[in-house]
Amino acid sequence: MQKLSLWFNNILPKYLLAAVLIIVPLFPKFPLLSIPGTYVAIRFEDIILLILGIIVFIKVVRNYKTFLKDEIVLAFVIFFGVNLISLLSGVFLTKTVQLHIGILNYLRRVEYLVPFFAILTLFTKEQITKNLSYFVKILIAVTLVAFVYGLGQRYLYFPIITTQNDQYSKGVALRWTPGSHISSTFAGHYDLAAFMVMMLPIFLTLLFLLKNWWNRIWLFVATGGGLWLLINSLSRISQVSYLVAVTVALALTRKFKALVAVLIISFVLIGLSASLYARFSRVIDVYYQKIKAVKISNITQNFVAHAETQVLPSFRPNPEPTPTPVPVFEDRSTSIRLKVEWPRAIRAFSINPLLGTGYSSIGLATDNDFLRMLAETGLLGILSFFLIFARIGKLFIKSISIRKKFTNLELGFIIGMVGAIAGTFVSATFIDIFEASKFATIFWLLVGYSVYLIRSRLNE
């Protein structure tokens, strides 16, 4: 019985979290069981998270009083309580949500948080500090496997499994075509790019803090592979997010010379990508042409021509030539956001500013997670979301005074996560990043790990 208890409390949680770190980012999104009436499917990763969730639930029920005293946990309880009220409001008040679809979307958000609560409830302080090296090695291995698979997609026609529409989500295998995005093992190129924005600041801070050369070599290789994947994802906002993330992380690490070197190398490599250069140039050109058109229009409106009236001899007028169509300067992804997705979210928010119109009420994509929150959960929903990060941020600020208590590995991981959170918030202005399962699941797992690390040192 004692051996079973040891296995359940110590060994099983460690390897279940290791399975989450490996399977969620690397296992393609093949559907195991489709849910009627939706194109949502149960996948292999959902089974792993269900098992982990059951264990967490048993642990929480046994110690629920202690669990609810945690201010960060309480912020999550408020968040999901508000969202549940918002969902019910969408079903019964504004009638903008179908009950079963809304519940599925609600449970999906809860599922993403399972690893966060697993870290807080299933691990002891000794396990957290002891297993950090093990989990960082898994992250390095995952990044390298994703890099190799991305190379295979580009040069060896490895299959691409994506969920970007209802047909592709059935597990249709696609092939990479020249000029298109690399998505590696992820469900889309935005997911891949966001994952690398999270990984790269962690790897780079550890690269400049750890002294062991063997570890640094592996971190260097993983950083190079991750940067290649980020650039070839062709996500413009993610390039900006990455630069913000590494700037924050290396500045907090006080590695200013390293920061300058990393930024120069990053700018050069990003600039060498012809596809990225074309995409950035397109945006600049579109807005330049629009500004130019506005200026010409203003000049034309202010110009008044005066002429004397003359009676000309009668003549037969020539037929007027067909006017040349005025060229339309437009960046497709930006136009979709500005003309379709964002206005739709604003309209939904205006229906019920306090609680929004409920999960699933505005379709699949908004390409701005903050607008999506406002639309679906209203002011109360987005404020409760920011409350979570306010309390996590408060904990990170407290850790500044005890930074000497951390090992270099712990310090590099925590500061890397601070940078990753900053980069993620930048990405969220153009991507529904907290809705992407492969990213969000790992993001909350790593945030939970950093929270526990800080608390373990604060409580010494």
Secondary structure, 3 states (H helix, E strand, C coil): CHHHHHHHHHHHHHHHHHHHHHHHHHCCCCCCEECCCCCCEECHHHHHHHHHHHHHHHHHHHCHHHHHCCHHHHHHHHHHHHHHHHHHHHHHCCCCCCHHHHHHHHHHHHHHCHHHHHHHHHCCHHHHHHHHHHHHHHHHHHHHHHHHHHHHHHHCCCCEECCCCCCHHHCCEECCCCCCCCCCCCCCHHHHHHHHHHHHHHHHHHHHHCCCHHHHHHHHHHHHHHHHHHHHCCCHHHHHHHHHHHHHHHHHCCCHHHHHHHHHHHHHHHHHCHHHHHHHHHHHHHHHHHHHHHHHHHHHHHCCCCCCCCCCCCCCCCCCCCCCCCCCCCCHHHHHHHHHHHHHHHHHHHHCCCCCCCCCCCCCCCCCHHHHHHHHHHHHHHHHHHHHHHHHHHHHHHHHCCHHHCCHHHHHHHHHHHHHHHHHHHHCCCCCHHHCHHHHHHHHHHHHHHHHHHHHHHCC
